[in-house]
Amino acid sequence: MNLTEPQAGSDLALVRTKAVREGDHYRVSGQKIFITYGEHDLAENIIHLVLGRVEGAPEGVRGISMFLVPKFLVNADGSLGQRNEVQCASIEHKLGIHASPTAVLVYENAVGYLVGEENHGLEYMFIMMNLARFAVGMEGSRSPSAPTSRPLAYAKERVQSRDVRGRRQGGDHHPPSRRAPHADEHEVADRGDARARLRRRGGGGQVAEAPGQGERARNQAFVDLMIPIVKGWFTETGIEVASTGIQVHGGMGFIEETGAAQHLRDREESRPSTKARPESRRTTS
């Protein structure tokens, strides 16, 4: 999905990518940034869903359309044809999961095909975006026991400090080191409960399959409410749990051999972003 442009992050009303009708297709021109797996060699072809504006479209989000733009054009027999006019200008240098290439893509009169109807691209985008938000929330809560169990084990093993009379007596734990991992366990349990309820009420197409229109409407309302909560809460608390794990390790948390820092980096990757960027960001030349 190609949404973001140098001047248009969350405010899609500022999208400048344009599309010109040409027979049964369109010619798409513009620049998109932060496109996950926008360029790679893991597949023979890459299909981009690009938000842009047809000539004469209304201003703002009401004038956004969606176009299917393949990396390679597809022949009538299904074989791959010539390379389309979409190029990877660069790969972003990211915090976190470096194995996921985030591309800057430039379209110069690329052949694109309209998805649905003109000026309805935002509606189609939100269908996919809500599924992506749900997936991000699930990823944020995935395997939550790892960043919790590791500091618990370390805190039990790393016994030090003295009692109030200054005697060592085999050592003790600082109170925060005793409390923090157990608080994280409760947080993980809360997230697991919310995840289970959302999956039961809304995941896997259950909204559409619920018996009766009233039940479907209630399930849909529940999903609409919970998806942004799941995305924000699961990812933010996932970061808190991973960060607490580093603190429980003390200075050792910043040493790669303990593995605590990796949990924090992985969870930062799925954290919701305001997409704030300096004005000096790349522009098409």
C-alpha positions, 0 to 999 in steps of 0.5 A: 500500500503506497500512501505516504509522500514527503509532504503527506503523512497522516494528512492524505488530503495533501497527496500529490501523486497524479494519474492521467487516463490513457485508454483502459489504464492510467499513467501514474506519476509521483513519489511515495516514501516509507513503503515496506517491502517496496523493493526486494528480490523475494518475488518475481513481481511486486504489486503496488496499491497507490493512492493518487488523484485523477485530473479534475478530481475534487480537492482533499480526501474526496478526490483520492483514487486507488491504482494497481501498479505492478513492478513488471507489466503482465502479458495477456498469457500471464507471463511477465512483460517489460519493467514498469516505470516505478523505481526504488530511489533509496532504502530507508535506514531504520531503527529496529528490524533491518531485514524489512526494506522500507523503500522510497519509490518514484513513479514516472508515467507508470502504467496503473489500473483503477481499483473500483471507482474514481475518488473512492480510494480512501474508502478502499484504503481504510478497509485494508488499513484497519486490517493492518492496524489489527495485525500491528496490534497482534504483532505488538502482543505477540510472544509477550512472555519473552520480554517478561520471562527473561528479566524474571529469570535474571532477577532471581539469579542476580542476587545482591545488595544488603539488608537494612542493617548492612549485613549481606546474608546471601544478598537481596533484590532491590524492591523495584527489581522484584515488583517490575517483572510481576507488574509486567506479567499482569499487563501481559495477561490484560492484553491477552484477554483483550486480544481474545475478545477482539478475535472472538467478536471481530477477527476472522470475518466473524462480523459478517458471519454473525446471525442477524443484522443487529448482532453484526452491527454490534460486532462491527461497532465493537471492532471499530472501537477496539482496533485503534485501542488494540493498535495503540495499547498493545504496541505501547505496552509492549514497548513498556514491558520490553523497556522494563526488562532492560531496567531490571537487567541494570547495565547488563540490559544494554549488553547484547548478550543478554538479549533484552535490548532486542525485544525493545528494538523489535517492538519499536518497529511496530509502534504507532508513529505521528510520521512527523518529518522535517520540511527538508525531506526528499522531493521529486526532481 
